[in-house]
């Protein structure tokens, strides 16, 4: 008998089922079984509340999901690496005993069109030697840059691990938040404070130009500033997004990225098992059509797509702000000013994904073989101009013919995701704008051309790639919206731009998870502190709700 993949909902230990709820009313209903919704459910259930999670798809995880798309090959279909997941959540929810396991990425490999390559290793001496081939000055200053970013990450960590401060509030709790951030800034020396201000306003390239001269180094570093954001590496504000991604943390080590064993679905299923261990119920194939509002306008439950009504004292939405308020609540039930703010909230998906099942490892011209240099991430970002040209095409409503690619081959580190001797390759692609010039509804007709552009680009660096492909899955922003519920295909439930951060996410005055609709809360990436497989929005929303006394 063939064993059932543990990520298959037919597996007997799968933590979600397409069952009926056990009761007609709960303390809290969580809409959406993505990792943030599951984290929120786990914290609420741990506090003794009755909790029901409702997920539309047959599988849990939202965009942090593992699926056996082709027999024997398990893909992290959307999100593919883990860097920001908060270590204290792992401890508090006991995720390790529920299967949470990360495998650190060993390096970052950037092949060049001329056959050369740069590899940045975990070993600083080795990295310095690599960089010195392109710039001795950059090699000398690179460790200083790392130290400076580690200091700034302490400031970012204080922001990510706490609810957003409200500068307009005079409540003691809000004043304490601002004082805490001010104390961290005060402890910085003058250069670090200046650097922090630059990060909030500069472009990723302008910020890196202050440190480095070699484009071979700056280009792959700058792309962290555009992930999930419809901006170019020279666009103001992208430097903060660079820091947001820079501060990965695994076992207390900053700038640590990793694979979840079995794919990112391993993170989500660990959260689901934790929630279930505390008493939460999790239903799949249970799409929500609307939030039920009582005569007083208070959220009092949900209506499922099959017409069933389930009541709750509180409803917590783990879907994006636009869908939450305009789709599930209804614009007619919102204050005009708030509705205007949500209508201006920028989603603007700009990325896609190509997943490949390979019958062998395809060599890269720059460094053949499946050595340690390909056991991290592989960046196709040869120059700043290359990245800007890719952005130019997207600005005018087309996908990039030569896009930025971030490639990982998780089967090299985790053989469980592919048959023996075969591999899975995950290719993140920027740019693929949701709003193509023909209209987003035309993405299905352009899907294969988009996939071809990605494969053609990567084949320039990896010439044996096309011959090694057994299967491919091409995911456009339209697919991310239609299949995975990501509005306009934005992987962060909204851009991480300066005007959509902190107390402005998702709307001014409503950044602390509570919404203008009484009894309705939010807990996903469209809330502070934003996107990434971090769990922080779910954790902070649950803890804020519990402190409020409303549940």
N, C-alpha and C positions, 0 to 999 in steps of 0.2 A: 504494500500500500504506500502511495506517495504521501509524504508528510505535507500538511497544509501550511502554507506560509503564515507565520504569526501575525503578519499585517493584513491578512485576508479576514474580512468580517465573518467568514464561515468558521474560523478557528474557534474551538470551544472556550478559550480564555480571552477572546476579544472583549474589551471592556464596554462596548456599546452594542445594543441590539435594536432591531426594528419592532419593539414590543409596544404594548399599551402602558401608559403610566399607571402606577400602583394606586394612585389616589386622584381626587379631582381638584385638590388645592395644595399649594406648597408655600413655604416661606419665600422662596426665590425661584424664578425660572430664568435660566441663562439661554439666550438665543444665540446659537452658533457653537459648534464643537471644535473651534480652532484652539491652539495651545493657550491663548490668553483666556478664552472662555472656560477652558478646563481648569486653569490655575485658579481663576476666580471661584469656580464651583468648589474646588478642593478646600480653599480657605473658608468659604461660607459653611461648608459641611463640617469642617473641622471645628468650627465654632458652635456646632450643635443645631444648625438650621436645616430644615428639610429643603433639598435642592433638586431641581430637575434640569438637565441639559438637553436641549433639542437641536439636533444636527440634520440638515436637509439631505446631505449625501449619505450613501451607505457606509462610508468610512470616516473616521475621525481625523482631525488634524488641521482642517482648513488648508492653508498654503504650506503648513509644516506637516507633510504627509508622505508616507512611503506606500507605493503601490506596485504590484507585480504586473506591469503593463504588458510585458511579453513573458511567456512561460520561462521561469528560471531567472529572470532579470528583474530585480527590485530597484525602482528609481525613487530618489527624492524628487518628486515630480516638479515641485515649485521651489520652495526654499531648500537650499542644498548644503549649507555649512552653518555651524553654530559658533557664535563668538560672544554674544552679549547676554546669554542666559544667566540670570543672577544667582550666584552661588548660595546665597542665604535661602532662596526659594528651594533649591535642591535639598538643603538641610531641613528646613521647616516642614516640607511636604514629604520628606523621606523618599525622595524620588529614586535614589540609588537602589533601594530594595524593590522598587517597582520596574527596574530595567533600564534606568537612565545611565548611559555610559557614553563618554566622549573619547574619541581618538584624536590626539593633537595632529594638526597639519605640520609637516616638517619644514616647509619652506615656501617661497614664492618665486616662481620661475617665469622669466620674461624672454622668450625667444625673439630674435631680431630678423628682419628680412634678409640681411646679409649673411646669415648663418651663425652669427655670434649669439650670445645670450647672457643675461644677468640672473643670478640666483641669490636671493636674500635668505640666509639660513637662520635657524635659531641660535647657532654659534656665532657670536659677534666677531670673533677673529676671522672666521671663514668669510663672513659677509664683507668685512673690511677689505679683505684680499680681492674679492670679486669686484667690489665697487672701484677699487684703485685702478683696475684695468681701463676704466672709463674716465675717472677723475680722482686724482690723489687728494685734492681738496675735499671732495665729497666724502671720500673714505674716512678722512680725519674728522669731519664734522658730524657724520652720521650717528655716532654714539651720543653726541651732545643733543642732537635732535630727539633721539629716543628718550633721553632723560627729561627734556623739556616737555615732551608730549605726555610722559608719565605723570609729571606734576599737574599738567592741565587735565589729565584724566581724573585726578582726584576731585577737581571742581565738577567735571561732567558726571562723575559717579555720584556726587552729592545731589545733583539735579535728577539723575535717572532713578535713584533709589528713594526718592521722596516725592510727595505730591507737589505740583507746581505752585510756587508762591504767587499770591495775588497782590500786586503792588498797590492796588486801590483799596484793599481791605485794612481795617484798623483792629481787627480781632487779634488777641494775643498770640494765637497759634500762627497766623499769617506773619505777624511781625517777627516771631521766633524763626520762621523759615528764612526770611530775608536776612536776619542777623547771622544765622548760621552760614549762609552763603557769603555774606560780607566778611565773616571771620576767616573763611578759607582764602578769600581774595587778599585779605590783610596779611595773611601769613606768607603770601608770595612775595618774592623780591620784585623790584620795579620792572625788570626785563620780562618776567613771567606775566605780570599784570598787563603789560603792553601787548604781549603775545596773545593773551586771552582775548583782548579787545579786537585784535587783528583777526583772530579766528572767527569772530561773530560777523564780520563785515566783508572780509576779503574773499576772493576766489581761491580755489584750491591751488591753482597755478601761481598766483601772486604770492600766496603764503609760502609755498615751497621754493619760489624764486629767492626768497630771503635767506634760504639755507644752501641751496644746491645749484650746480651749473649744468650737470649732465642730464639731457632729456631721457636717456636710457633709464635713469633712476627716477626722475620726476614724473614721467608719464604713467608708469604703473602705480605710483603712489597717489597721483592726483585723482585717479578714477574712483577712489573711495568717496570722493566728494560729490559724485553724480548718481550714485546708486539710488534708484527709486525716485529720482527727481528729474523733471524735464528741463534740465539746464546743462550748459557746457562746462568744461573744466575751467574756463576763464570767466564764468558767471559769478558775480558777487554773491556771497552767502554760502558758497559750496565748501568753504574751508571748515565750517562747523560740522557739516555732514561728514567730512573727512575724519574729524575727531570722534564723532559718534561711532564710526566704524572702527577707528583705531583702538578704542578702549576695550577690545575683547578681553575676556577673563575666564580662565579655566583653572580651577584649583588655586585661585589667588594670583596667578601669573598674568600680568597685563600683556596685551598684544598676542593673546593665545587664541587661535582658531582651531576648530576641530570638526570631525565628522561624528554624527551620532551613529552608534552601531545599528546597522539595519536601515540607515537613512534617517532623515529628520522626523519621520513618523515615530521613531523610537522615543523622541522627546515628548510628543503629544500623547502617545499611549501610556508613558510613565505618568504623566499628569492625570490622564483619565483613570488609571488604576488607583492612583493616590486618592482622587476624588471619590471613587467608588468605595475605597477602603474606609473612608470617613462617613459613608452612608448616602452619597449622592447617587441619583439615578441618571443614566445616560441613554437617550433614545436616538437612534439613527433613522434615516428615511422619514424624518419628522420635520418637514419644512413649515415655517411660520408664515402665514399670510398677512397677519396684522396684530398689533398690540391692542388689546381690549381696553377701552377707556370707560370708566363709570360715569354716571350723571354729573359728578363733580369734576370731571376731567382727569381723574387719577388713573394711572395704569393699574389694572387689577387682574391681568392675566393675558393670555394670547389665544388667537384663533389659528388652528393649524390649516394647512392647505387642503386637508380632507374634511374640513368643517368642524372638527372637534374643538371644544372650548376647554381650556385648562386655566384655573384661577391661581392667583399668587398675590401675596402681600407686596412683593417687589418684582419688577422685571429688569433684568440686566442684559443689555445688548452687546454682543461681541461681533457685530457686523459694522461696516463703515458708517460714518455719520450721515452721509447723503441717503443711504438706503434705510438707515434707522428712522430718520425723521420724515423723509418724503415718501418712503415706501411702506414702512410699518406703522407709523403714527399718522401720517397724512398732513400735508401742508396746511390744510384748513383748520387743523387743531393746534397750530403754532402761532405764537406772537409774531407779528409782521417783521419786527426788527430782527428777531432771532432767525426767522425763515430766510431773511435776506443774507444774514451772515453765513448760513449753511449753503445757500445757493452760490455764494462766492468762494466757498471752501474748495481749494484746488486738489483734484485727484490726478488727472493728467498722467495716466500710465505711460511709461516710456520704455518698457523692457519686455523681453520675451525669453523663451527657453527652448533649447533643443536637447533632447535626451537620446543617447545612442546605445544600442546593444552591439558589442563588437566581438568578432570571433577570435581576435588576437590583439596584442598591444601594438598600436601603430607608432613607429619611431618618429621623433622630432628631428629635423635636419640638424638643428643646433647642437643637440646632445642626444644621440641615439641611445636606446635601451630604456628599461623600466626601473632605473635607479632611483635613489632618494630625491633627485631633483624634480620628479614628477609625482611625488607623494604629498605635495601641497597643492596650492592653486597655481594655475598657468594663465598668465595674462597676455592677451594679444592687444598690446597698447604701445606700438613702436615709437610714437612721437606725439607731442602736443598737437601739432598740425593734423595728424591722422585723426585724433580724437575730435578736434573741432570740425573737421570735414564730415565726420560721422554725424555730429550734432546738426550741421548745416542741412543735411538731407532731411533729418527729422523735423526741423523747424518748418519746412515747406511741405510736410504731410506725406513723407515716404519713409520706409525703413532704410537703414544704412546699408549700402551695398558692401562696404567694408567696415563692419561694426567693431566696437570694443567687445571682446569676449573674455569671460572669466571661466576657465575650464577646470574641472576636477575629475579625477578617475578614482572614485572611492573603493572600487574593487581591489585596488592595489594594497589598501590598508585593511579592508574588511571583505574577505572573500565570500562572506555569506550572501552578498547581493548579486552574485553572478555564478553560473556554472563553472566548474574547474577549467582553467585555461582561457576563460572568456572574461570580458570586462564590460562595465557600464561607464559611460562618459556623460557628464553633466555639463552643459554649456549655457551659461547665463549670457544674455545678449542685450546690449544697449547700443543703438537706439531702435526701438520699435514703437512708434507712437500709436496710442489708441485711436486718435483722430487722424487717420490717413485721409488723403485728399478725396478719395472716392466716398468716404464715410465708413465708420467702424463696422457696419454690417457687411462690408465687402471683404473683411479680413479672411473669411473662409476661402474665397477665391484666390487670395494672395498668399495663403499659408505655405504652400509648397515652394513658391518662389522665394519667400523669406527663408525657409529652411535651406534651400539651395545656396543662397547668399552666405549663410553661416558656414555651411560645409565647404564652399569654395574658398572662403577666407581662411579657415583653419587649415585647409589642405595646402596652402602656400607655405605653411610652417611644418606640416605633418603630411608629407606626400602620399603615404600609404593609407591614409584614413579612409578614402572612399571604398577601397577594396576590402576593408575590414568590417564594414557596416553590415550587420544582419538585419537590424530594425532601427527605425527612427521615429521619435515622437516630437512633433513640432507644436509648440504652445505659443499662441499670439496673445496680445493684451485682451482681445475679444474673448478668447478661450478662458483666460483668467477671470474675466467677468462672468461669462455664461456658466462655466462649470464650477468655479471655485468661489464665486460670490464676491470677487474683488472689484469694487466700483471702478470703471474705466481701466481695469487691469492694473491698478496701482498696488504694488506689493506691500506698501506701508499704510494702506487705507488713507492716503493723502500725502502730499509732498512734505518732505522735511525741509521746508524753506523757512527763513527767519520769521516771516509773518505768520507761520503756522506752528510755532513752537511754544513750549512753556504755557503761560497763562492765556495764550491765544489758540490753543489746540483743544477742541475743534472750533471754539468760538470764544470771543472775549467775554469774560465773566462766567464761563461755563467750562472751565478746564479741570475741575476737581470731581469728574465722573458723574456727579449729579446733573440732571437735565432740567429744563424748564417744565417738563411734564412731571407732575408729582408721581412718585412711585417708579419712575423710569431712570435707570442708571446706565452708564456705558463702561466698557472694560477692555476695548480692543486697541489696535495700533493707531486708530484715529484719535486717541486720547493721549495725554502726556504719559510717558516721555517719547512715544512714537514707535516706529517700526523696528523690525528685526526679531529674531527668535530669542526674546529676552524674558518674557513672562511678567515684566514689571507692570504694564498696564492692568493686567488681570489681578495681580497681587495688590497693587495700590488701590484699585477700585474696591476690591472686597474689604480691605482693611478700613478704608474711608467709610464705606457703607456701614460696617459693623460699629465704628466709632460714632456714627451719626445718631444712633438710637432709633433709626427708622425700621430696623429689622431685628 
